[in-house]
Amino acid sequence: MQSLTYQERRGQLETYFDRTAADAWERLTSDAPVGKIRATVRAGRDAMRETLLSWLPDDLRGARVLDAGCGTGALSVEAAKRGAEVLAIDLSPTMVDLAKQRMPEEVGEGWIDFRTGDMLDPALGEFDYVVAMDSLIHYEADDIVDVLAGLAGRTSSSLLFTFAPRTPALALMHTVGRMFPKGDRAPAIEPVAADALQAGLGGDQRLESWQSGRTQKISSGFYTSQALELVPA
């Protein structure tokens, strides 16, 4: 069961991405010109997406992939092009509608099922691979562990996710962000100490059959995120 903090933050994220920042995210995730700050975020996200995709097999034919927090669907499309059966889910109907609009007419042998809802819903079924790119960076370490434990029970090959690593630069940006008027703020990113997160993952009985694999931090201006792979032990 998710904590009250998790549920509250999930509600904030739904409001932000579905209403407050829908136009900004549509522009950020397109090829449209953006300012210098957003350009660094775009470049960082592109690099992170490529990193996560490089950790998936080149041939995903017959594999079921959950894109948990799919946003505008860029990662889902690339996985489908490798032959994957992708279930792409996001809590924002606006983002999912945009993802559907941007979906190419042809994605090779794969396909994508776009949905609005909760990535933890057991009714979504079981998966070979789960990818959660920047969908957990707004949560505290305990909630991240709880989410991953829930997903691990329905995943067979690997869990790929990102978190916001606690660094002096990210802490400063976090502080500066709180100076903006409340209505202009994105839901706060929660910097997490990598060692503490690893300890939490290793100490959770629900994840005893899993172990950490590859990790990669991407820093690009105002974008800082760290990818971590969980694989069966």
Long-range contacts (C-beta under 8 A, 24 or more apart in sequence): 2-120, 2-143, 2-146, 2-147, 3-142, 3-143, 3-146, 5-139, 5-140, 5-143, 6-139, 6-143, 6-146, 6-147, 9-138, 9-139, 9-143, 9-187, 10-91, 12-138, 12-187, 13-91, 13-92, 13-138, 13-187, 14-91, 14-92, 16-186, 16-187, 17-90, 17-91, 17-92, 17-94, 17-95, 18-91, 18-92, 18-93, 18-94, 18-95, 19-94, 20-183, 21-186, 22-92, 22-94, 22-95, 25-71, 25-72, 25-95, 26-72, 26-98, 29-71, 29-72, 29-74, 29-98, 36-221, 37-221, 37-222, 39-221, 40-220, 40-221, 40-222, 40-223, 41-220, 41-221, 41-222, 41-223, 43-220, 43-221, 43-223, 44-218, 44-219, 44-220, 44-221, 44-222, 44-223, 44-224, 44-225, 45-133, 45-134, 45-223, 47-218, 47-220, 48-133, 48-134, 48-162, 48-218, 48-223, 48-225, 48-227, 49-74, 49-75, 49-78, 49-133, 51-216, 51-218, 51-227, 52-131, 52-133, 52-160, 52-162, 52-227, 53-78, 53-79, 55-158, 55-160, 55-214, 55-227, 55-229, 56-82, 56-129, 56-131, 56-158, 56-160, 57-82, 58-82, 59-83, 60-84, 60-110, 60-129, 61-109, 61-110, 63-128, 63-129, 63-157, 64-125, 64-126, 64-127, 64-128, 64-129, 65-127, 65-128, 65-129, 65-130, 65-131, 66-119, 66-124, 66-127, 66-129, 66-130, 66-131, 66-151, 66-155, 67-131, 67-133, 68-119, 68-130, 68-131, 68-132, 68-135, 68-151, 69-119, 69-132, 69-133, 69-134, 69-135, 69-136, 70-95, 70-96, 70-99, 70-114, 71-95, 71-99, 71-133, 72-98, 72-99, 72-102, 73-98, 73-99, 73-100, 73-102, 73-103, 73-112, 73-114, 75-131, 75-133, 76-112, 76-114, 77-102, 77-103, 77-104, 77-107, 77-112, 79-110, 79-131, 80-107, 80-108, 80-110, 80-111, 80-112, 81-107, 81-108, 81-110, 82-108, 82-110, 83-108, 83-109, 83-110, 84-110, 84-129, 85-110, 85-111, 85-113, 86-110, 86-111, 86-112, 86-113, 87-112, 87-113, 87-115, 87-124, 87-125, 87-127, 88-112, 88-113, 88-114, 88-115, 89-114, 89-115, 89-116, 89-117, 89-118, 89-119, 89-124, 90-116, 91-116, 91-117, 91-118, 91-119, 92-116, 119-147, 119-151, 120-147, 120-150, 120-151, 122-154, 124-154, 125-154, 126-154, 126-155, 126-156, 127-154, 127-155, 127-156, 128-155, 128-156, 128-157, 129-155, 129-157, 129-158, 129-159, 129-160, 130-155, 130-158, 130-159, 130-160, 130-161, 131-160, 131-161, 132-159, 132-160, 132-161, 132-162, 133-160, 133-161, 133-162, 134-162, 134-225, 135-161, 136-161, 136-162, 136-163, 137-162, 137-163, 137-164, 137-189, 137-190, 137-225, 138-187, 138-188, 138-189, 138-190, 139-190, 140-190, 140-192, 141-190, 141-192, 141-193, 141-196, 141-197, 141-200, 142-200, 144-192, 144-197, 144-200, 145-197, 145-200, 145-201, 145-204, 145-207, 148-201, 148-207, 148-230, 149-204, 149-206, 149-207, 150-206, 152-206, 152-207, 152-209, 152-210, 152-230, 153-206, 156-232, 157-231, 157-232, 158-213, 158-229, 158-230, 158-231, 159-210, 159-229, 159-230, 159-231, 160-227, 160-228, 160-229, 160-230, 161-227, 161-228, 161-230, 162-225, 162-226, 162-227, 162-228, 163-192, 163-194, 163-197, 163-225, 163-226, 163-228, 164-189, 164-190, 164-191, 164-192, 164-224, 164-225, 164-226, 165-191, 165-192, 165-193, 165-194, 165-217, 165-224, 165-225, 165-226, 166-191, 166-192, 166-193, 166-194, 167-191, 167-224, 169-219, 169-224, 170-224, 173-222, 173-224, 194-226, 197-228, 201-230, 208-233, 209-233
